[in-house]
Amino acid sequence: MNQELQDIIHASNFQIYEGDYIYAKVKKLPSLDGHFMVTKDKDEITVVTTAESLKSLELEERNKDTYSLIALNVSIPFYSVGFLAAVSDAIAAAGMNILIVSTYSKDYIMVKSDCLEKAKKVLLNIGFIQK
């Protein structure tokens, strides 16, 4: 990892959101309230939501795993070349898979719920600060 990217990571932080999150494919676009993410493309509608909010959806199917949600608050959004690659490489080197969602102001990673502590250690080891 180059020095510029290391500096960006050291100036960034992460925050762990409470709860277990589930990826679901739904039949119709739900209300946005109570869900972490709702996306629609030409093929499907995907909702990432908590276990508690799952019952409000018209499910087609859901992923069998539950995930923990971690917000990455990057110090220089949009212009941090290699930022997500560095995070995903470090997580992968520790034997974990991640799902990534980017919004306008944050990047989010999701790890299987039973990997949360391990993922937290990886982020701290590469230089993030926990918020």
C-alpha positions in Angstrom: 0.0 0.0 0.0 1.4 3.4 -1.0 2.0 6.2 1.6 -0.8 8.4 0.3 -3.3 5.5 0.7 -2.0 4.7 4.2 -2.4 8.4 5.1 -6.0 8.4 3.9 -6.8 5.2 5.9 -5.2 6.6 9.0 -7.3 9.7 8.7 -10.5 7.6 8.2 -12.7 5.8 10.7 -15.3 3.1 10.8 -18.5 2.6 12.7 -20.3 -0.7 13.4 -24.1 -0.6 13.1 -26.1 -2.7 15.6 -28.1 -5.7 14.4 -28.1 -8.4 11.9 -28.7 -7.5 8.2 -30.2 -9.6 5.5 -30.1 -9.4 1.7 -33.5 -10.1 0.1 -35.0 -10.1 -3.3 -38.5 -8.7 -3.2 -41.6 -8.8 -5.5 -42.4 -5.1 -5.3 -40.7 -1.8 -4.3 -41.2 -1.4 -0.5 -41.5 1.8 1.5 -38.0 3.0 2.2 -38.6 3.4 5.9 -37.0 0.9 8.1 -34.5 -0.6 5.6 -30.8 0.1 5.2 -30.8 -0.1 1.4 -33.3 -0.5 -1.4 -32.1 -0.8 -5.0 -33.8 -1.5 -8.2 -32.3 -2.4 -11.5 -33.9 -3.8 -14.7 -33.8 -7.3 -13.3 -34.7 -7.1 -9.6 -35.4 -5.2 -6.5 -32.9 -5.9 -3.7 -33.4 -4.8 -0.1 -30.8 -4.9 2.7 -32.7 -4.8 6.0 -32.6 -5.9 9.6 -34.2 -9.2 10.6 -36.9 -7.3 12.4 -37.9 -5.4 9.2 -37.9 -8.5 7.0 -41.5 -9.3 7.8 -42.7 -6.1 6.1 -41.4 -7.3 2.7 -43.0 -9.4 -0.1 -40.1 -11.8 -0.4 -39.1 -13.7 -3.5 -36.0 -15.1 -1.8 -33.4 -14.1 0.8 -29.8 -14.9 1.3 -29.4 -17.6 4.1 -26.7 -15.7 5.9 -26.9 -12.7 8.2 -24.4 -9.8 8.0 -22.9 -7.1 10.2 -22.8 -3.6 8.7 -19.7 -1.4 9.0 -19.6 2.2 7.7 -16.3 3.3 6.4 -16.0 7.1 6.7 -13.2 7.8 4.2 -11.3 11.1 4.8 -11.2 11.9 1.1 -14.4 10.5 -0.6 -14.4 9.9 -4.4 -10.7 10.4 -4.9 -9.0 7.7 -2.8 -7.6 5.5 -5.5 -7.3 1.9 -4.1 -9.2 2.6 -0.9 -11.8 -0.2 -1.3 -9.2 -2.5 -2.9 -7.0 -2.1 0.2 -9.9 -2.9 2.5 -11.2 -5.8 0.5 -7.6 -7.2 0.1 -7.0 -7.1 3.9 -10.3 -8.7 4.7 -9.8 -11.4 2.1 -6.3 -12.1 3.4 -7.9 -12.8 6.7 -10.2 -15.4 5.1 -13.4 -13.4 4.9 -15.7 -12.3 2.2 -17.3 -8.8 2.1 -20.2 -7.2 0.3 -19.6 -3.5 -0.5 -22.2 -0.7 -0.9 -21.2 2.9 -1.7 -23.3 5.9 -1.1 -22.5 9.5 -1.8 -20.7 10.1 1.4 -19.7 6.7 2.7 -18.7 3.2 1.8 -20.2 0.3 3.7 -18.9 -3.2 4.0 -20.9 -6.2 5.2 -19.3 -9.3 6.7 -21.0 -12.4 7.9 -22.2 -11.7 11.4 -20.0 -14.4 12.9 -16.9 -12.6 11.4 -17.5 -9.1 12.8 -14.8 -9.2 15.5 -12.3 -10.6 13.1 -13.2 -7.9 10.5 -12.9 -5.2 13.2 -9.4 -6.3 14.1 -8.4 -6.2 10.4 -9.6 -2.7 10.0 -7.8 -1.5 13.1 -4.6 -3.3 12.0 -4.5 -1.5 8.6 -4.9 1.8 10.4 -8.6 2.7 10.7 -9.9 4.4 13.9 -13.1 3.0 15.4 -15.7 5.7 15.9 
